[in-house]
Amino acid sequence: MKRLIAYIAIAATLACLNACQTVEPFSVDYMMPADISFPTDLKRVAIVNNMPNVPDNKLISSQETKPKNETEIASRTDYYNGEARIATESLAEAVAGHNYFDLVVICDSALRNKDLHPRETTLAQEEVRQLTQELGVDFLIALENIQLKSVRKLEYIPEWRGFYGTVDVKVYPTIRIYLPSRSVPMATVNSCDSIFWEKSGLSEDILGQLVSEKELVEEASAFAGTVPVRHLLPYWTTARRYLFTGGTVNMRDAAIYVKEKNWTEAIGLWEKEFNERKGKRKMYAAYNIALGYEMQDLLEEAYEWAVKAQKVAYEIDEVSRKQAADVLPTDVPNYLMTSIYVGELKERKEGMVRLKAQMNRINSDF
């Protein structure tokens, strides 16, 4: 959410940059490390359903809330248990799709079906040993819980002379990782994400047409199974970047090299620009140099140049003279843009060692 807010702020403030400067936004794809690193000897995994055997997955509780604004007609919040079997299958498919482990086995039948007495969700070490032997795996990833929170809203939009209905479902899956050699779980992952439906029309009945209760629970449960995967395995992400291309001969010529993927020549021209210019043009050149190094996965150099761009932006926007409580994004557009870039490069740089260790298990040349 913080990153989303930051990008909204950037979109609002880019218009405040020098009108003579051409800005070309584009996307950069790169891999991020998972939160958990698995030992290299853990090559075969079983995805198991260790959720309590509840009678059904119908509504747990519901409450009507008062309208929060003039256009809102109705709002209702519902809570559900997730569908364990669906989520377990979805989790297994997502893990298998990454080709990270040699073998992925699924056991989507509830392990606690035959319990005579209620007990804690956590599997005992003897149970883990028995399951890993029976399934022929090295360790277990167990789905322990899924909670769903659904918010249905109906609004009247005067400009449309119609109605707008939404269903926003937050999913809260919990998984644990079990090793037969350990008496307690290796790790517990609590994650959260959301899935969304919307519909517009001329009648208030659209809210009931959006998604049925059964469909909501099933689709949200399937989605919930995919949510913990980025905590378990390295994943790809997409980030927004900006290339400054106009204003001077060097910047325009460098843009041609960029189109040819010749980052070395482009960086050479940007360095000339950085050494010869002041103010915004100096900042643009430093930002571009950082981008050029990032595109070559030279993150140390990219971070150094992003910091240089940030320092120039600090002076341009006179940040030291402005009170933090009164500053709007449009007051410090250059400093905001460069600071976000510095933060993202720092995150990438700090995660690179962990990412290499995680990827070496499947690619020794990484």
C-alpha positions in Angstrom: 0.0 0.0 0.0 2.8 2.4 0.8 4.4 1.8 -2.6 1.0 2.4 -4.3 0.6 5.7 -2.5 4.1 6.7 -3.5 3.5 6.0 -7.2 0.2 8.0 -7.0 2.2 10.8 -5.6 4.8 10.5 -8.3 2.2 10.6 -11.0 0.8 13.8 -9.5 4.2 15.5 -9.2 5.8 14.5 -12.5 3.8 17.3 -14.1 5.6 19.7 -11.9 9.0 18.8 -13.4 10.5 21.0 -16.1 8.1 21.2 -19.0 11.0 21.2 -21.5 12.2 17.9 -20.2 10.8 14.7 -21.9 10.0 12.0 -19.4 9.5 8.4 -20.7 8.0 6.1 -18.1 8.6 2.3 -18.5 8.5 -0.9 -16.5 11.3 -2.9 -15.1 10.9 -6.6 -14.1 13.2 -8.1 -11.6 13.3 -10.9 -9.1 13.0 -10.5 -5.3 14.0 -13.0 -2.6 11.5 -14.8 -0.5 11.2 -14.2 3.2 12.2 -17.8 4.0 15.3 -19.6 2.7 15.2 -23.4 2.6 18.3 -25.6 3.2 19.5 -27.2 0.0 18.7 -30.7 1.2 15.0 -29.9 1.3 14.1 -30.9 -2.3 10.8 -32.7 -1.9 7.8 -31.1 -0.3 4.2 -32.1 0.5 1.5 -29.5 0.7 -1.0 -30.7 3.3 -4.4 -29.6 4.6 -4.2 -29.2 8.3 -7.2 -27.0 8.8 -9.9 -28.0 11.4 -12.7 -30.0 9.9 -15.5 -27.4 10.1 -19.1 -28.5 9.3 -19.4 -26.0 6.4 -18.0 -22.8 5.1 -21.1 -20.6 5.4 -21.3 -17.2 7.0 -19.7 -16.9 10.4 -21.0 -13.5 11.2 -22.4 -10.4 9.4 -23.0 -6.8 10.2 -24.6 -3.9 8.5 -22.7 -0.6 8.6 -24.0 2.9 8.3 -23.3 4.8 5.0 -20.0 6.7 5.2 -20.8 9.3 2.6 -23.7 10.8 0.6 -23.4 8.4 -2.3 -23.1 5.2 -0.3 -26.5 3.5 0.0 -25.6 0.3 1.8 -22.6 -1.6 3.2 -22.3 -5.0 4.8 -19.4 -6.9 6.2 -19.4 -10.7 6.3 -16.9 -13.2 7.7 -16.3 -16.7 6.4 -14.1 -19.7 6.9 -12.1 -20.5 3.8 -12.5 -23.7 1.8 -9.5 -25.7 2.9 -9.4 -28.3 0.1 -9.6 -25.6 -2.7 -6.9 -23.5 -1.0 -4.6 -26.5 -0.5 -4.8 -27.4 -4.2 -4.2 -23.8 -5.2 -1.2 -23.6 -2.9 0.3 -26.8 -4.3 -0.2 -25.7 -7.9 1.4 -22.3 -7.2 4.4 -23.9 -5.5 4.8 -26.6 -8.3 4.6 -23.9 -10.9 7.8 -22.2 -9.8 9.8 -25.4 -10.4 11.8 -24.7 -7.3 11.6 -28.1 -5.7 12.3 -31.5 -7.3 8.9 -32.9 -6.2 5.7 -31.3 -5.0 3.1 -33.7 -3.5 -0.4 -32.7 -2.4 -2.5 -34.1 0.4 -5.7 -32.0 0.4 -7.7 -34.3 2.7 -8.1 -32.8 6.2 -5.5 -34.5 8.5 -7.7 -33.9 11.5 -10.9 -35.7 10.2 -10.4 -38.7 12.5 -9.6 -36.7 15.6 -11.7 -37.9 18.5 -10.9 -34.8 20.6 -10.2 -31.2 19.6 -6.5 -30.3 19.6 -4.1 -27.5 18.6 -3.6 -27.1 14.9 0.2 -27.6 15.1 1.3 -31.0 14.0 3.3 -33.1 16.4 6.8 -34.2 15.5 5.8 -37.8 15.3 3.0 -36.9 12.9 5.4 -35.0 10.7 7.8 -37.9 10.6 5.0 -40.3 9.7 3.6 -38.0 6.9 7.0 -37.3 5.3 7.8 -41.1 5.2 4.4 -42.0 3.8 4.4 -39.2 1.2 8.1 -39.7 0.3 9.1 -36.1 1.0 11.7 -34.1 3.0 9.3 -31.7 4.7 5.8 -30.3 4.8 4.0 -27.1 4.1 0.7 -27.2 5.9 -2.3 -24.9 5.4 -3.4 -24.2 8.9 -6.2 -21.6 8.6 -8.0 -19.3 6.1 -10.3 -16.5 7.2 -12.2 -14.3 4.7 -13.6 -10.8 5.3 -16.1 -9.6 2.7 -17.3 -6.0 2.4 -20.2 -5.4 0.0 -21.0 -1.8 -0.9 -23.7 -0.2 -3.1 -23.3 3.5 -4.2 -25.4 5.8 -6.3 -23.2 7.8 -8.7 -25.0 11.0 -9.7 -22.8 11.6 -12.7 -23.7 8.2 -14.1 -27.3 8.3 -12.9 -26.7 4.7 -12.0 -25.5 2.4 -9.3 -22.0 1.0 -8.5 -21.6 -2.2 -6.5 -18.4 -3.7 -5.2 -17.4 -6.7 -3.2 -13.9 -6.5 -1.6 -12.7 -9.7 0.0 -9.6 -9.8 2.2 -8.1 -13.2 2.6 -6.0 -14.3 5.6 -4.2 -17.6 5.0 -1.9 -19.1 7.6 0.7 -21.8 6.7 3.4 -23.6 8.7 6.6 -25.4 7.6 7.4 -28.6 9.3 10.7 -30.6 9.3 10.8 -34.1 10.7 13.9 -33.3 12.6 12.3 -30.4 14.5 9.9 -30.6 17.4 8.4 -27.2 16.5 7.5 -25.7 13.0 10.4 -24.2 11.1 8.4 -21.1 10.3 4.8 -19.7 10.4 3.6 -17.4 7.6 0.6 -15.2 8.2 -0.3 -13.3 5.0 -3.0 -11.0 3.7 -4.2 -9.9 0.3 -7.5 -9.0 -1.4 -9.7 -10.0 -4.3 -12.2 -7.6 -5.8 -15.5 -7.7 -7.9 -17.4 -4.7 -9.3 -20.4 -4.0 -11.4 -22.4 -0.9 -12.5 -26.0 -0.6 -13.7 -29.3 1.2 -13.5 -30.8 -0.9 -10.7 -29.9 -1.5 -7.1 -30.1 -5.2 -7.8 -26.6 -5.2 -9.2 -25.1 -5.9 -5.8 -26.8 -9.3 -5.7 -25.6 -10.0 -9.3 -22.0 -9.5 -8.5 -20.9 -12.8 -6.9 -22.9 -15.4 -5.0 -21.8 -16.5 -1.5 -20.7 -19.9 -2.8 -18.6 -18.4 -5.6 -17.1 -15.8 -3.3 -15.9 -18.5 -0.8 -14.5 -20.7 -3.6 -12.8 -18.1 -5.6 -11.4 -16.3 -2.6 -10.1 -19.6 -1.2 -8.4 -20.4 -4.4 -6.8 -17.0 -4.4 -5.8 -17.4 -0.7 -3.8 -20.4 -1.6 -1.5 -18.4 -3.9 -0.9 -15.6 -1.5 1.8 -17.2 0.8 4.0 -18.3 -2.1 5.9 -15.0 -2.4 7.0 -15.5 1.2 8.2 -19.0 0.4 9.8 -18.7 -3.0 11.7 -16.0 -5.0 9.3 -14.0 -7.2 9.2 -11.5 -10.0 7.9 -8.0 -9.5 7.4 -5.0 -11.8 8.5 -1.5 -10.9 7.9 1.8 -12.6 11.0 3.8 -13.8 11.5 7.1 -15.6 13.9 8.0 -18.4 14.8 11.7 -19.0 15.5 12.1 -22.7 15.3 15.8 -23.8 16.7 19.2 -23.3 20.3 18.8 -24.6 22.2 17.0 -27.3 23.8 14.6 -24.9 20.4 13.6 -23.5 18.9 13.1 -26.9 21.8 11.1 -28.2 21.8 9.0 -25.1 18.2 8.2 -25.7 19.1 6.7 -29.0 21.7 4.4 -27.3 19.0 3.3 -24.9 16.7 2.2 -27.7 19.7 0.1 -28.9 20.2 -1.3 -25.4 23.6 0.2 -25.4 23.7 1.3 -21.8 27.4 1.8 -21.6 27.5 4.5 -24.3 24.4 6.1 -22.8 25.9 6.3 -19.4 29.0 7.9 -20.9 26.9 10.8 -22.3 24.9 11.1 -19.1 28.2 11.4 -17.1 29.2 14.3 -19.3 25.9 15.9 -18.7 26.2 15.4 -14.9 29.7 17.0 -14.9 28.7 20.0 -17.1 25.3 20.9 -15.7 23.7 22.1 -12.6 20.2 21.9 -11.0 17.6 19.8 -12.6 19.7 18.7 -15.6 22.3 17.4 -13.3 19.7 15.5 -11.3 18.2 14.0 -14.5 21.6 12.8 -15.6 22.3 11.2 -12.3 18.9 9.5 -12.2 19.5 8.2 -15.8 22.9 6.9 -14.9 21.5 5.0 -11.9 18.8 3.5 -14.2 21.5 2.5 -16.7 23.4 0.6 -14.1 20.3 -1.0 -12.7 19.4 -2.3 -16.2 22.8 -4.1 -16.2 22.1 -5.5 -12.6 25.0 -3.4 -11.3 23.1 -2.4 -8.2 25.9 -0.9 -6.1 26.7 1.6 -8.8 23.0 2.2 -9.4 22.4 3.0 -5.8 25.4 5.4 -5.6 24.1 7.4 -8.5 20.5 7.4 -7.3 21.8 8.9 -4.0 23.6 11.6 -6.0 20.4 12.4 -7.8 18.6 12.6 -4.5 21.1 15.0 -3.1 20.7 17.3 -6.1 17.0 17.1 -5.8 17.2 18.0 -2.1 18.8 21.2 -3.0 16.5 21.9 -6.0 13.4 21.5 -3.9 14.9 23.4 -0.9 13.8 20.6 1.4 15.7 21.9 4.4 13.6 25.1 4.4 10.2 23.4 4.3 8.3 22.1 7.3 7.5 18.4 7.0 4.0 18.8 8.3 3.1 21.4 5.6 4.9 19.8 2.7 2.8 18.4 -0.2 4.1 16.0 -2.9 3.8 18.9 -5.4 6.2 20.9 -3.2 9.1 18.4 -3.4 8.4 16.5 -6.7 12.1 15.9 -7.5 13.1 14.9 -4.0 10.1 12.5 -3.7 10.8 10.9 -7.0 14.5 10.3 -6.3 13.9 9.2 -2.7 11.5 6.5 -3.8 14.1 5.2 -6.3 16.8 5.2 -3.7 14.6 3.2 -1.4 13.7 0.6 -4.1 17.4 0.2 -5.1 18.4 -0.2 -1.5 15.8 -3.0 -1.0 17.0 -4.7 -4.2 20.7 -4.4 -3.2 20.1 -5.7 0.3 18.2 -8.7 -0.9 20.6 -9.7 -3.6 22.8 -11.9 -1.4 19.7 -13.8 -0.1 18.3 -14.1 -3.6 21.5 -15.6 -5.0 21.6 -18.2 -2.2 17.9 -19.1 -2.8 18.4 -19.4 -6.6 21.7 -21.3 -6.4 19.7 -24.4 -5.4 18.2 -24.6 -8.9 20.7 -22.7 -11.0 24.4 -22.8 -10.1 25.1 -20.1 -12.7 22.8 -17.5 -11.1 
